């Protein structure tokens, strides 16, 4: 499975998006565009990604650019694995 598909799965599960996540692609905007994706959801998604992929996200790695789109989040995951 690709990082993009893995990230979509994490978003689907943590934000309870159901089938809506199936339509996501790399250019789908996240923070500020999805009502479910607020600052608290960022923490939940980070925790889920850390657990699923067995890496640690440092505080200084949490930037708006990382959470701009599904693709930018997938690229971040790829860089950590």
C-alpha positions in Angstrom: 0.0 0.0 0.0 1.3 3.5 -0.8 1.9 6.2 1.8 -1.0 8.1 0.2 -3.4 5.2 0.8 -2.1 4.7 4.3 -2.6 8.3 5.1 -6.1 8.2 3.7 -6.8 5.2 6.0 -5.5 7.0 9.0 -7.5 10.1 8.2 -10.6 8.0 7.6 -10.3 6.3 10.9 -9.2 9.1 13.2 -11.5 11.8 11.8 -14.4 9.3 11.2 -14.8 10.4 7.6 -16.1 7.1 6.2 -16.4 6.9 2.5 -15.6 10.6 2.1 -11.9 9.7 2.4 -12.2 7.5 -0.7 -12.4 10.6 -2.9 -9.2 12.2 -1.4 -6.2 12.5 -3.6 -2.8 14.1 -3.1 -4.2 17.6 -3.8 -7.1 17.4 -1.3 -6.7 20.3 1.2 -6.7 19.4 4.9 -6.1 21.9 7.7 -8.6 24.8 7.3 -10.6 23.0 4.6 -12.0 19.9 6.4 -14.3 20.9 9.3 -13.2 17.7 11.2 -9.5 18.6 10.9 -9.0 21.2 13.6 -6.0 21.7 15.9 -7.1 18.8 18.2 -7.5 16.5 15.2 -3.9 17.3 14.2 -2.7 15.8 17.5 -4.9 12.7 17.0 -3.7 12.2 13.5 0.0 12.6 14.5 -0.5 10.1 17.3 -2.2 7.6 14.9 0.6 8.1 12.3 3.3 7.5 15.0 1.6 4.3 16.1 0.9 3.0 12.7 4.4 3.7 11.2 6.4 3.4 14.4 8.1 6.8 14.2 8.2 9.9 16.3 7.2 13.4 15.2 9.2 16.2 16.9 7.3 19.4 17.8 9.3 21.4 15.3 8.2 19.1 12.5 4.6 20.1 13.0 4.0 22.8 10.4 1.2 24.1 8.3 2.9 22.9 5.2 2.9 19.3 6.4 -0.8 19.4 6.9 -1.7 21.5 3.9 -2.8 18.6 1.7 -3.2 14.8 1.8 -0.2 14.6 -0.5 2.0 16.8 1.7 1.1 14.6 4.7 1.9 11.5 2.7 5.3 13.0 1.7 6.0 13.7 5.3 5.2 10.1 6.3 7.4 8.8 3.5 10.3 11.0 4.8 9.9 9.5 8.3 9.7 5.8 7.2 
